[in-house]
Amino acid sequence: MSVLKEKLAAKINEWRPRTRKLLKEHGEMIIDNVTIGQIIGGMRGVKSLVTDISYLDPNEGIRYRGYTLPEVFKKLPKPKNAEIPYVEGLLYLLLTGDIPSEEEVMDVEDEFKKRRILPRYVYEVIDAFPSLSHPMAMFSSAITIMHRESFFNKKYYAGMPKTSYWEPTYEDALNLLAKLPEIATYIYAKLYRDGKRIQSNPNLDMGGNFAHMMGIDKPYDDVSRLHFIIHSDHESGNVSAHTGHLVASSLSSIYLSVSAMINGLAGPLHGLANQEVLRWLHDLREKMEDQIPTQNEMKQYVWDTLNAGQVIPGFGHAVLRKTDPRYTVQREFCLKHLPEDPIFKYVDILYKVVPPILKEHGKAKNPWPNVDAQSGVIQWHYGVKEYEFYTVLFGIGRAIGVCANIIWDRALSYPIERPKSLTTDMLEKFVESKLKEKKK
Ligand SMILES: CC(C)(COP(=O)(O)OP(=O)(O)OC[C@H]1O[C@@H](n2cnc3c(N)ncnc32)[C@H](O)[C@@H]1OP(=O)(O)O)[C@@H](O)C(=O)NCCC(=O)NCCS
């Protein structure tokens, strides 16, 4: 058994009594009230999910297993001559809650290396896609088609106790995570490099190998590590994480669950916003004939977008009420590595002008930038100019957090998810009776 799996097994055994006790002794305790506004308004803020992998504080931003992003970057082991830690170390942290040693990271790296090879039919499915397909549709399909590899399914149909569900799920998760960079780079080569593909290098870590397969020199290996780490998890209520959890709750395989989460990520209000930021800025760049806009010109562009009834991509958040630390980490990277990049200059001006405008506009509860406002510019700078591909990169990262959550969901026997819905008629009748009661 791998070091990680052994450690995880011990953690699961320690944790199970805590969940059991909460359910058995305090299952009836009320933790939240729900308003009509929340029911109609996308369940915003309703406390109805549990995860121990990450927690999102509205003002502080994300913590992975209790660690802020700067702490994660400081504490996790890094490859030699790298600024950014191993992605494999992050998986170890998300799964176990512990900062791994160098040897423990190497163990995960070895596990990934053993599992990277794609079945032949995955290439054939990608090859069969019509040109001009969106890479997220291709990515999702390539993951779906691997459902037949599911070890969980084989074990389930052979018969296994509930307490063992997490083990084949863990195997499926590692098999899938190891393959995602291979799938993504194959899609990239097919769509944008005339099918000219660079083979995987078995000696490299996940981030290093991804950069190698993309054919991009240093520091793109660090860019990849940074990107996958900061996009991995954002607690459980966002569309992609929640979709992964929901689909897996019916005991669908990791492949079907992760492909569903990829489909959720592909919406412009969620992960696709990283593509939208670049598309929107390029429209402006064309108008400006490549000149850097003044602050006043940028303000006008922002207002024109708002007055046309559109959102400013990369700004706002359903939970956050401050600048997203995932934005800040990337901004610092840009200030260090690409301060003169023209697109970064655009993004930098946006950082200054958008929040006051959104405040004046008066709608968005959070006027500050989110992760997507800053990620595309880094990709663009290092030569990944096909911005339709950016959400695929987000998807590789997000799959790490979603898989970690699904393994724990099964370890703690979380049941199939099934909230209750009401009709509008029922809501109106409920309001009527409450108002009558008040009058009495
Ligand atoms: C992320 C997002 C979907 C959150 O939605 P939310 O929780 O409903 O946000 P709010 O409660 O602040 O929305 C209240 C209003 O402000 C608007 N608003 C929020 N962010 C806005 C933005 N960036 N630009 C313009 N308007 C915005 C909403 O569209 C909504 O308008 P409505 O009342 O006409 O429906 C939203 O901020 C958004 O669309 N941002 C741009 C897309 C983006 O960057 N997505 C990636 C998020 S990580």
Ligand as a Chemical Component Dictionary entry (heavy atoms), coordinates in Angstrom:
data_LIG
# 
_chem_comp.id                   LIG 
_chem_comp.type                 NON-POLYMER 
_chem_comp.pdbx_formal_charge   0 
_chem_comp.three_letter_code    LIG 
# 
loop_
_chem_comp_atom.comp_id 
_chem_comp_atom.atom_id 
_chem_comp_atom.alt_atom_id 
_chem_comp_atom.type_symbol 
_chem_comp_atom.charge 
_chem_comp_atom.model_Cartn_x 
_chem_comp_atom.model_Cartn_y 
_chem_comp_atom.model_Cartn_z 
_chem_comp_atom.pdbx_ordinal 
LIG C1  C1  C 0 -19.379 35.417 -9.222  1  
LIG C2  C2  C 0 -20.824 35.883 -9.354  2  
LIG C3  C3  C 0 -21.560 34.926 -10.311 3  
LIG C4  C4  C 0 -21.481 35.823 -7.981  4  
LIG O1  O1  O 0 -22.844 36.032 -8.156  5  
LIG P1  P1  P 0 -23.775 36.494 -6.942  6  
LIG O2  O2  O 0 -23.467 35.722 -5.727  7  
LIG O3  O3  O 0 -25.178 36.445 -7.459  8  
LIG O4  O4  O 0 -23.289 37.996 -6.726  9  
LIG P2  P2  P 0 -24.047 39.194 -6.021  10 
LIG O5  O5  O 0 -24.954 38.714 -4.961  11 
LIG O6  O6  O 0 -23.026 40.191 -5.689  12 
LIG O7  O7  O 0 -24.954 39.726 -7.241  13 
LIG C5  C5  C 0 -25.835 40.811 -7.042  14 
LIG C6  C6  C 0 -25.988 41.558 -8.350  15 
LIG O8  O8  O 0 -24.709 42.125 -8.692  16 
LIG C7  C7  C 0 -24.366 41.730 -9.992  17 
LIG N1  N1  N 0 -22.925 41.518 -10.083 18 
LIG C8  C8  C 0 -22.175 40.671 -9.327  19 
LIG N2  N2  N 0 -20.909 40.661 -9.790  20 
LIG C9  C9  C 0 -20.887 41.518 -10.833 21 
LIG C10 C10 C 0 -19.871 41.892 -11.736 22 
LIG N3  N3  N 0 -18.646 41.374 -11.694 23 
LIG N4  N4  N 0 -20.180 42.786 -12.706 24 
LIG C11 C11 C 0 -21.428 43.311 -12.782 25 
LIG N5  N5  N 0 -22.430 42.958 -11.976 26 
LIG C12 C12 C 0 -22.142 42.072 -11.018 27 
LIG C13 C13 C 0 -25.093 40.410 -10.192 28 
LIG O9  O9  O 0 -25.195 40.078 -11.589 29 
LIG C14 C14 C 0 -26.407 40.673 -9.531  30 
LIG O10 O10 O 0 -27.175 41.450 -10.403 31 
LIG P3  P3  P 0 -28.792 41.280 -10.451 32 
LIG O11 O11 O 0 -29.254 41.738 -9.105  33 
LIG O12 O12 O 0 -29.195 42.164 -11.584 34 
LIG O13 O13 O 0 -29.059 39.835 -10.711 35 
LIG C15 C15 C 0 -20.881 37.339 -9.891  36 
LIG O14 O14 O 0 -20.131 38.173 -9.038  37 
LIG C16 C16 C 0 -20.395 37.477 -11.318 38 
LIG O15 O15 O 0 -21.164 37.286 -12.264 39 
LIG N6  N6  N 0 -19.063 37.823 -11.506 40 
LIG C17 C17 C 0 -18.485 37.879 -12.825 41 
LIG C18 C18 C 0 -18.166 36.492 -13.317 42 
LIG C19 C19 C 0 -16.993 35.904 -12.553 43 
LIG O16 O16 O 0 -15.961 36.520 -12.398 44 
LIG N7  N7  N 0 -17.142 34.642 -12.128 45 
LIG C20 C20 C 0 -16.088 33.916 -11.440 46 
LIG C21 C21 C 0 -16.331 33.804 -9.982  47 
LIG S1  S1  S 0 -14.995 33.032 -9.149  48 
# 
loop_
_chem_comp_bond.comp_id 
_chem_comp_bond.atom_id_1 
_chem_comp_bond.atom_id_2 
_chem_comp_bond.value_order 
_chem_comp_bond.pdbx_ordinal 
LIG C1  C2  SING 1  
LIG C2  C3  SING 2  
LIG C2  C4  SING 3  
LIG C2  C15 SING 4  
LIG C4  O1  SING 5  
LIG O1  P1  SING 6  
LIG P1  O2  DOUB 7  
LIG P1  O3  SING 8  
LIG P1  O4  SING 9  
LIG O4  P2  SING 10 
LIG P2  O5  DOUB 11 
LIG P2  O6  SING 12 
LIG P2  O7  SING 13 
LIG O7  C5  SING 14 
LIG C5  C6  SING 15 
LIG C6  O8  SING 16 
LIG C6  C14 SING 17 
LIG O8  C7  SING 18 
LIG C7  N1  SING 19 
LIG C7  C13 SING 20 
LIG N1  C8  SING 21 
LIG N1  C12 SING 22 
LIG C8  N2  DOUB 23 
LIG N2  C9  SING 24 
LIG C9  C10 SING 25 
LIG C9  C12 DOUB 26 
LIG C10 N3  SING 27 
LIG C10 N4  DOUB 28 
LIG N4  C11 SING 29 
LIG C11 N5  DOUB 30 
LIG N5  C12 SING 31 
LIG C13 O9  SING 32 
LIG C13 C14 SING 33 
LIG C14 O10 SING 34 
LIG O10 P3  SING 35 
LIG P3  O11 DOUB 36 
LIG P3  O12 SING 37 
LIG P3  O13 SING 38 
LIG C15 O14 SING 39 
LIG C15 C16 SING 40 
LIG C16 O15 DOUB 41 
LIG C16 N6  SING 42 
LIG N6  C17 SING 43 
LIG C17 C18 SING 44 
LIG C18 C19 SING 45 
LIG C19 O16 DOUB 46 
LIG C19 N7  SING 47 
LIG N7  C20 SING 48 
LIG C20 C21 SING 49 
LIG C21 S1  SING 50 
# 
